[in-house]
Amino acid sequence: MKNWIKTKNNERLDLALIPVLPVYELREEIIELKKRPIAFFGKDWGKGYVRLFVVLADDEQGELLVSSTIFDATMREYESITQVIPAFHMFEREFYEQFGIKPLNHPWLKPVRHKQNDYEFFEMEGEEVHEVAVGPIHAGVIEPGHFRFMCHGESVYHLEIMLGYQNRGVENLMLEAPSNQLAESIAGDSVIAYNTAYSQVMEALREIKISNKAELIRKAALEMERIAIHIGDMGAISGDIAYSMGAAVFGVTRTLVINTLLEWSGSRFARGLVTVGGVNFDLPQSLIKSTLKTLDKVETDVVRMTKTMLKNSTVMSRLEKTGTVSAERAEEIGLVGMAARASGYPLDSRFDFQDKWVAELELKQKKFKAKGDVNSRFKIRYKEIKQSISMVRKILAKLEEFANEEILTSSCVAYKKDSFVVSIVEGWRGEVVHVGMTDGFGNLSCYKIKDPSFNNWYGLALAVRNNGISDFPLCNKSFNLSYAGFDL
């Protein structure tokens, strides 16, 4: 392990301590370690040099392994890692797209976000094979993405997904004008997750210690966000199978949760709640009491509606055995978050990279039996809603011990020089990863972002195989991936 440095989530690392290996040696060690990639990105090192940083997750130990390599102006290729570890496929494609350094023998080396006009779709031949193209402009209120189906009759042989229609240059904006407002605007359904990850990077780079109260409020808000979006998705899945009662009840119930966040912060999506140094709004006892009362009703309504729905044979005929991704395939391609857990691959950074509150509040990871189909992705939401409600109750009870603490710590502190920080936050979709770096002058020099959708879009493509094309909207909604979080 001498060629890798260990670090923790949200821990500042001295940039000079990150090893630099020859690329062939780095590749061999990645394959030997058999740890999943958290980050794999390049940084212009000046004078034609590009430094590739690799962050691997040791989920069992709750540690991160960091190493790097440097390519000079004459080194513009290396042997692909993807052909051995498929979970690297998107990372290597992105690195190639950004820096032109080619992973030789990569099995699917296509654009990630750019050059749509030059994109070559996979093709199948045969008299009975036909293509169905959907998007990038869609009939509903949906972001742009193109879906190309290879079909035999109604059966889907392959789905290819092309994104990259709304690049906003977020990572460059983070270097020019970093802010909580920018962070919470990256993916509008994951405001708390993104804002927390950004804030933790900034706090680690500046060595700001926030209060216990602020930590707990953030933690409660993150679970409230999970509850709200999961309930909304259960309603959307109900709508996709024409189960109108479920769509109506879950829709109304979700509103109770986001209206509670409105009371917390002035925004139904909790914009402005989290900030560098803590949070902007306290939770008085009267608000805590009303929140707990609301959660009692939310839990009762979700449980009743879910049990009723899952007893319906027509519902089950649509959910069961539709859009299946096995645990082995989920791990192989690098699925994360809820989609991974629904396939029986139990990644959860809340517990794999746990903070002090997990032990102190006796929060336990619950592993569920899952088969990787739409039914599993529906039921995992239901079970996580109940789990998150339990967590919020414990967190709000704990807040009483810190009633006299400040909610905001002064953030007028300069960045530490030559630093490297990784922040992982388990958003409702999965792990949101932010990486921040500073240079020798104490300036923010690199900011890297990974949404869980970056890992999971390919999972959707695999889920649709051998299903009817009419099942695609249901499969798509069961993943509910982000276009904006992917495109950046």
Sequence and secondary structure as in RCSB ss.txt:
>XXXX:A:sequence
MKNWIKTKNNERLDLALIPVLPVYELREEIIELKKRPIAFFGKDWGKGYVRLFVVLADDEQGELLVSSTIFDATM
REYESITQVIPAFHMFEREFYEQFGIKPLNHPWLKPVRHKQNDYEFFEMEGEEVHEVAVGPIHAGVIEPGHFRFM
CHGESVYHLEIMLGYQNRGVENLMLEAPSNQLAESIAGDSVIAYNTAYSQVMEALREIKISNKAELIRKAALEME
RIAIHIGDMGAISGDIAYSMGAAVFGVTRTLVINTLLEWSGSRFARGLVTVGGVNFDLPQSLIKSTLKTLDKVET
DVVRMTKTMLKNSTVMSRLEKTGTVSAERAEEIGLVGMAARASGYPLDSRFDFQDKWVAELELKQKKFKAKGDVN
SRFKIRYKEIKQSISMVRKILAKLEEFANEEILTSSCVAYKKDSFVVSIVEGWRGEVVHVGMTDGFGNLSCYKIK
DPSFNNWYGLALAVRNNGISDFPLCNKSFNLSYAGFDL
>XXXX:A:secstr
 TTSEEE TT  EEGGGS B  HHHHHHHHHHHT EEEEEEEEEEETTEEEEEEEEEETTTTEEEEEEEEE TT 
 EEE STTT GGGHHHHHHHHHHH  EEET TT   SSS GGG        TTEEEEEE SS SSS    EEEEE
EETTEEEEEEEE  S    HHHHHHHS  HHHHTTSSTT HHHHHHHHHHHHHHHHT    HHHHHHHHHHHHHH
HHHHHHHHHHHHHHHTT HHHHHHHHHHHHHHHHHHHHHHSSTT TTTEETTEES    HHHHHHHHHHHHHHHH
HHHHHHHHHHT HHHHHHHTTSS   HHHHHHHT  HHHHHHTT    HHHHT  HHHHHTT         SSHH
HHHHHHHHHHHHHHHHHHHHHHHHGGGTTS SB        SSEEEEEEEE SSSEEEEEEEE TTS EEEEEEE
 HHHHHHHHHHHHHTTSBGGGHHHHHHHH   HHHHH 
